[in-house]
Amino acid sequence: MPLRLMEIYLPETNDDAISEFIDDESIVKFWQERSAETGLLVKMILSVEQTEKMLDKLEQRFGGKDGFRVVLLPIEATIPRIKGNSIEEEPAPDKSTKPDNGENEILRISREELYSDIVDSTKFTITYAAMVLLSAIVAAVGLLQDNVAIVIGAMVIAPLLGPNVALALATTLGDFDLGFNALKTNLLGISIALGLSITIGYFFPVDPAIPEIASRMHVELPDIVLALASGSAGVLAFTSGASISLIGVMVAVALMPPLITFGLLIGSGNVTGATGALLLLITNLICVNLAGVTTFLVQGIRPRKWWEAAKAKRAARLAITLWSVLLAVLIVVIIFSQKS
């Protein structure tokens, strides 16, 4: 089970202030040292799913003190190996009782660590723009040549996972700034890919009968299932520390091919086919975000402060309601279009 090293800096060398945390059963190892420059430095090793609770307790106890800071570091290995009070030997939690703070006992990184990992993906940089541009070129070539391998290659380099997961996290936490940056980066990335694909479609012949293109000119119910699974897997990649690059391919599969198909068909003047591709793109965007917000809520991601939690709860309810209504409307449209 993953472990974290937590370094706590306190300006006052007050043993009583930190003694209440020493007996916490979630701490695997604990030690402290004093310095005239830094004051009291406390270090503890604890399991990854316990870090958020400990961070909340520390901030509540020492948050108002000048010089207070917590540094959280991942642990790759320790020598000697941790034994005795190791995580593997802890008794299983009593499933008949649930914590009163509403947090689920699910293995995931802390809220602060998750936020730190995701916030960088909302920044629109030259690298992000270049990766979107390159993935759009590769995807367009793969679609025009009806080459599945090339299309998959485009999905590997498409940087679409971060901004979409960030948008879902912003909704869950009620964080307007994070949501604005995520939405901006998403829209700019989509605009770059769309503009390039329209240009390619204008100058190169686009045959709508190509299977890779034709399959993305309409929406079917399995496409909805794929997009929902992609959104949930994308969130789990961040919260569990799984391979983000590999799972990011799933999100890219749901978004990049229909986006490029839409642009190619618009550029070639095929408005009818482009409408179907646009419907698929919108459906996938709704499903990815709906699944992302739902997965965050199921994993117990909440703001720490109660007034922030109330705002986040309203934002999450509104988002889930909006996405669900739109998805229901799209499903009705899909069913009627298939019958006709």
C-alpha positions in Angstrom: 0.0 0.0 0.0 1.5 3.4 -0.9 3.0 5.5 1.9 3.6 9.2 2.3 6.2 11.1 4.3 4.8 14.2 6.0 7.1 16.9 7.2 5.5 19.5 9.6 7.3 22.7 10.4 6.2 24.6 13.5 7.8 27.9 14.6 7.4 27.0 18.3 9.1 24.1 20.0 6.0 23.1 21.9 5.8 19.4 22.7 2.2 19.6 24.0 1.0 21.1 20.7 2.1 18.0 18.7 1.7 15.3 21.3 -2.0 14.8 20.5 -0.9 13.4 17.1 1.7 11.0 18.3 -0.8 8.3 19.5 -2.8 8.4 16.2 -3.1 4.8 15.0 -2.8 5.9 11.4 0.8 6.9 11.9 3.3 4.2 10.9 6.5 6.0 12.1 6.9 9.3 13.9 10.0 11.4 14.9 10.8 15.0 15.6 13.8 17.3 15.8 14.4 20.9 17.0 16.3 23.7 15.2 17.0 27.3 16.2 16.1 28.3 12.6 13.0 26.2 11.8 11.7 25.6 15.3 10.1 22.1 15.6 10.3 19.7 12.6 8.0 16.7 12.9 8.2 13.9 10.4 5.7 11.0 10.2 5.1 8.1 7.8 1.5 7.2 7.1 -0.6 5.5 4.5 -1.8 7.4 1.5 -5.5 7.2 2.4 -4.9 8.6 5.9 -3.0 11.7 4.7 -6.1 13.8 4.0 -7.5 13.3 7.5 -4.1 14.1 9.1 -3.8 17.3 6.9 -7.2 18.5 8.0 -6.4 17.9 11.7 -3.0 19.7 11.4 -4.5 22.7 9.5 -7.3 23.0 12.0 -4.9 22.9 14.9 -2.0 25.0 13.6 -3.4 26.8 10.5 -3.3 30.2 12.2 0.3 30.0 13.3 3.0 32.0 11.4 5.6 29.7 9.9 3.4 26.6 9.9 3.9 24.5 6.8 3.3 20.9 5.8 5.3 19.2 3.0 4.0 15.9 1.7 6.3 13.5 -0.1 5.8 10.1 -1.8 7.8 7.2 -0.4 9.2 4.8 -3.0 11.0 2.5 -0.5 12.5 2.4 3.0 15.4 0.5 4.4 14.9 -1.3 6.7 11.4 -2.3 5.5 8.5 -1.1 7.7 7.3 -3.9 9.9 5.3 -4.2 13.1 2.8 -1.3 12.7 2.8 -1.7 8.9 -0.3 -1.0 6.9 -0.6 -4.6 5.8 -0.9 -5.8 9.4 -3.6 -3.3 10.4 -7.0 -4.9 11.2 -9.6 -4.4 8.6 -12.0 -1.5 9.4 -15.4 -2.3 10.9 -17.8 -2.0 7.9 -20.8 -1.7 10.2 -19.7 1.8 11.2 -19.1 4.7 8.9 -17.1 7.9 9.6 -19.2 10.9 10.5 -17.2 13.3 8.3 -18.6 11.7 5.1 -15.3 10.5 3.8 -15.2 7.1 2.2 -12.6 4.6 3.2 -11.3 4.2 -0.4 -7.7 4.1 -1.3 -6.8 7.4 -2.8 -4.4 10.3 -2.4 -5.3 13.3 -0.3 -7.4 16.2 -1.5 -4.4 18.5 -1.4 -2.1 16.1 -3.3 -4.8 15.6 -5.9 -5.3 19.3 -6.3 -1.6 19.9 -6.7 -1.3 17.2 -9.4 -4.3 18.4 -11.4 -3.8 22.2 -11.2 -0.8 22.1 -13.5 -2.8 20.4 -16.2 -5.1 23.5 -16.4 -2.3 25.8 -17.6 -2.3 26.6 -21.2 1.3 26.4 -22.3 3.3 26.2 -25.6 3.9 22.5 -24.8 0.1 21.8 -24.4 -0.7 23.6 -27.6 2.0 21.7 -29.5 0.8 18.4 -28.2 -2.8 19.2 -29.2 -1.5 20.3 -32.7 0.6 17.2 -33.2 -2.1 14.8 -32.0 -4.6 16.5 -34.3 -2.3 16.0 -37.3 -1.7 12.3 -36.4 -5.4 11.7 -35.8 -6.4 13.4 -39.1 -3.8 11.3 -41.0 -5.1 8.1 -39.3 -8.7 8.9 -40.1 -8.0 9.7 -43.8 -5.9 6.6 -44.3 -8.3 4.4 -42.3 -5.5 3.3 -40.1 -6.5 2.4 -36.6 -2.9 2.2 -35.3 -2.2 5.8 -36.3 -5.4 6.9 -34.7 -4.4 5.2 -31.5 -1.0 6.8 -31.7 -2.7 10.2 -31.8 -4.6 9.3 -28.6 -1.4 8.5 -26.8 0.0 12.0 -27.2 -3.3 14.0 -26.9 -3.2 16.0 -23.6 -7.0 16.0 -23.0 -7.1 14.1 -19.7 -5.9 16.8 -17.4 -8.2 19.7 -18.3 -11.3 17.4 -18.3 -10.5 15.9 -14.9 -9.7 19.4 -13.5 -13.1 20.6 -14.7 -14.8 17.7 -12.8 -12.7 18.4 -9.7 -13.5 22.1 -9.8 -17.2 21.2 -9.9 -16.8 18.8 -7.0 -15.0 21.3 -4.9 -16.9 24.4 -6.0 -13.6 26.0 -7.1 -14.4 28.7 -9.6 -10.8 29.6 -10.5 -9.8 26.0 -11.2 -13.0 25.5 -13.3 -12.4 28.7 -15.3 -8.8 27.7 -16.1 -9.8 24.1 -16.9 -12.6 25.3 -19.2 -10.3 27.9 -20.9 -7.6 25.3 -21.6 -10.2 22.8 -22.8 -11.7 25.3 -25.2 -8.4 26.5 -26.5 -7.2 23.0 -27.1 -10.5 22.1 -28.9 -10.2 25.3 -31.0 -6.6 24.4 -32.1 -7.6 20.9 -33.1 -10.8 22.0 -34.8 -9.1 24.8 -36.8 -6.4 22.4 -38.0 -8.8 19.7 -39.0 -11.0 22.1 -40.9 -8.0 23.3 -42.8 -6.9 19.7 -43.6 -10.5 18.9 -44.7 -10.5 21.9 -47.0 -7.3 21.1 -48.8 -7.4 17.2 -48.8 -10.2 14.9 -50.1 -12.3 13.5 -47.3 -14.3 10.3 -48.1 -17.1 9.9 -45.6 -17.3 6.2 -46.6 -14.0 5.5 -44.9 -14.8 3.2 -41.9 -12.8 5.2 -39.4 -14.7 8.4 -40.4 -18.1 6.8 -41.0 -18.1 5.2 -37.5 -17.9 8.6 -36.0 -20.7 10.3 -38.0 -23.4 9.0 -35.7 -23.9 8.2 -32.0 -24.9 4.8 -30.6 -25.5 3.7 -27.0 -22.2 1.9 -26.7 -20.5 5.3 -27.3 -22.2 6.6 -24.2 -20.9 3.7 -22.2 -17.4 4.2 -23.5 -17.4 7.9 -22.6 -18.8 7.2 -19.1 -16.1 4.6 -18.5 -13.4 7.0 -19.8 -14.4 9.8 -17.5 -14.5 7.5 -14.5 -11.1 5.9 -15.4 -9.6 9.3 -15.9 -10.5 10.4 -12.4 -9.3 7.1 -10.9 -6.0 7.6 -12.6 -5.4 10.7 -10.7 -6.8 9.7 -7.3 -5.2 6.2 -7.2 -1.8 7.1 -8.7 -2.3 4.8 -11.7 -0.7 5.4 -15.1 -2.1 8.7 -16.2 -0.6 8.5 -19.7 -2.2 5.1 -20.4 -5.6 5.9 -19.0 -5.5 9.3 -20.7 -5.8 7.4 -24.0 -9.3 6.4 -23.1 -10.4 10.0 -22.6 -8.6 11.0 -25.8 -10.4 8.2 -27.7 -13.8 9.6 -26.6 -12.9 13.2 -27.6 -10.2 13.6 -30.2 -11.5 11.3 -33.1 -15.0 12.8 -33.2 -13.5 16.3 -32.9 -11.2 15.7 -35.9 -13.9 14.0 -37.8 -16.2 17.0 -37.3 -13.5 19.3 -38.5 -12.6 17.2 -41.6 -16.2 17.0 -42.7 -16.8 20.7 -42.1 -13.8 21.5 -44.2 -14.9 19.3 -47.0 -18.4 20.8 -47.0 -20.2 17.7 -45.7 -22.5 19.4 -43.2 -24.8 16.4 -42.7 -22.0 14.1 -41.7 -20.4 16.8 -39.6 -23.6 17.2 -37.6 -23.4 13.5 -36.5 -19.8 13.9 -35.5 -20.6 17.0 -33.5 -23.4 15.2 -31.7 -21.0 12.4 -30.8 -18.4 14.9 -29.5 -21.0 16.7 -27.3 -22.3 13.4 -26.0 -18.8 12.3 -25.0 -18.0 15.6 -23.4 -21.2 15.4 -21.3 -20.5 11.7 -20.3 -16.8 12.3 -19.4 -17.7 15.2 -17.1 -20.7 13.5 -15.6 -18.7 10.4 -14.8 -15.8 12.5 -13.5 -17.9 14.4 -11.0 -19.8 11.3 -9.9 -16.5 9.4 -9.3 -15.0 12.2 -7.3 -18.2 12.3 -5.1 -18.2 8.5 -4.6 -14.5 8.7 -3.5 -15.4 11.3 -0.8 -13.7 14.3 -2.3 -15.0 17.3 -0.4 -13.7 20.7 0.7 -12.4 20.7 4.3 -14.3 23.8 5.5 -18.0 23.5 6.0 -19.0 26.7 4.1 -16.9 25.6 1.1 -18.5 22.2 1.3 -22.0 23.7 1.2 -21.1 25.7 -1.9 -19.4 22.7 -3.5 -22.4 20.5 -2.8 -24.7 22.9 -4.6 -22.3 23.2 -7.6 -22.0 19.4 -7.8 -25.8 18.9 -7.7 -26.3 21.5 -10.3 -23.7 20.0 -12.6 -24.9 16.5 -12.2 -28.5 17.6 -12.9 -27.5 19.6 -15.9 -25.3 16.8 -17.4 -27.9 14.2 -16.7 -30.7 16.1 -18.3 -28.6 16.8 -21.4 -27.6 13.2 -21.6 -31.2 12.0 -21.3 -32.2 14.4 -24.1 -29.3 13.1 -26.3 -30.3 9.5 -25.6 -33.8 10.2 -26.7 -32.5 11.8 -29.9 -30.2 8.8 -30.5 -33.0 6.3 -30.0 -35.4 8.1 -32.4 -32.7 8.6 -35.0 -31.9 4.9 -35.0 -35.6 4.0 -35.4 -36.0 6.5 -38.3 
